[in-house]
């Protein structure tokens, strides 16, 4: 039987995880399956996850690994803009761009979901804006300017 902490974690993060996965892979059914696998993996290692200093960071690493391995074997049907962001940036920066700018999460929500501090989110977002081609950099700059 899952612990109350695990159940609460799943309820708190499931929607955002599925939205993030959908943004990356572009397929709703596949997104649900990946999320299910992520939560099953987390359940299997839950004692070490919850005892870590940043459980959300551990969970985000599990989720990201599953998405990356899935995309390695399957062509993404995500919007080309998302694919380009991931081709141009390290995954950690691209994830911040997607969460903040595409999914319109606040810096605090992004930080919590990824297991980061808010200043780290801000630094990654600004760095992404400087690294992307002008068309995509403009999207990031608008996102920064909105303070979403």
Buried (B, 14 or more C-beta within 10 A) or exposed (E): EEEEEBEEBBEEBBEBBBBBBBBBBBBEEBBBBBBEBBBEBBBEEBEEBBEBEBBBBBBBEBBBEBBEEBBEEEEBEBEEBBBBBBEBBEEBBBBBBBBBBBBEBBBEBBBBBBBBEBEBBBBBBBBBBEBBEEEBBEBBBEBBEEEB
